[in-house]
């Protein structure tokens, strides 16, 4: 199964509660932090909510 490499590139300051919660659920706390998540619909949904704050790459 493919993995998603998610990197936070912008601050969550000024974002909505949903965006704060999505970043926290993804395991992102600071700019530049990187997490690996499985490519599943629930993670894709969280990433979609904060797509302007993160960079996503597929890794095998």
C-alpha positions as CSV (number, residue, x, y, z in Angstrom):
1,X,0.0,0.0,0.0
2,X,1.3,3.5,-0.9
3,X,2.2,5.9,1.8
4,X,1.7,9.7,1.9
5,X,4.5,12.0,3.0
6,X,2.8,15.0,4.5
7,X,4.9,18.1,5.3
8,X,3.5,21.2,7.1
9,X,4.6,24.3,5.1
10,X,2.5,27.1,6.6
11,X,1.3,28.1,10.1
12,X,-2.1,27.1,11.5
13,X,-2.5,30.5,13.1
14,X,-5.7,32.1,11.9
15,X,-7.2,28.9,10.7
16,X,-10.5,27.4,11.7
17,X,-11.0,24.9,14.5
18,X,-11.5,22.2,11.8
19,X,-8.1,23.0,10.3
20,X,-6.4,22.9,13.7
21,X,-8.0,19.6,14.5
22,X,-7.1,18.1,11.1
23,X,-3.4,19.1,11.5
24,X,-3.4,17.6,15.0
25,X,-5.0,14.4,13.9
26,X,-2.4,14.1,11.1
27,X,0.3,14.5,13.8
28,X,1.6,17.8,12.6
29,X,2.5,20.4,15.2
30,X,5.1,22.7,13.6
31,X,6.2,24.0,10.2
32,X,8.7,21.7,8.5
33,X,7.5,18.6,10.4
34,X,7.0,15.5,8.2
35,X,4.8,12.5,8.9
36,X,4.1,9.3,6.9
37,X,0.4,8.2,6.6
38,X,-1.2,5.3,4.7
39,X,-3.1,6.4,1.6
40,X,-6.6,5.9,3.0
41,X,-9.8,8.0,2.4
42,X,-9.9,9.3,6.0
43,X,-6.4,10.7,5.7
44,X,-7.1,12.1,2.3
45,X,-10.1,14.0,3.8
46,X,-8.0,15.5,6.6
47,X,-5.3,16.5,4.0
48,X,-8.0,18.1,1.8
49,X,-9.2,20.3,4.7
50,X,-5.6,21.7,5.1
51,X,-4.4,21.5,1.6
52,X,-3.1,25.1,1.6
53,X,-1.0,24.4,4.7
54,X,0.7,21.1,3.7
55,X,2.7,19.5,0.9
56,X,1.9,15.9,0.0
57,X,4.0,13.4,-1.8
58,X,3.4,9.7,-2.5
59,X,6.1,7.3,-1.5
60,X,6.3,3.6,-2.0
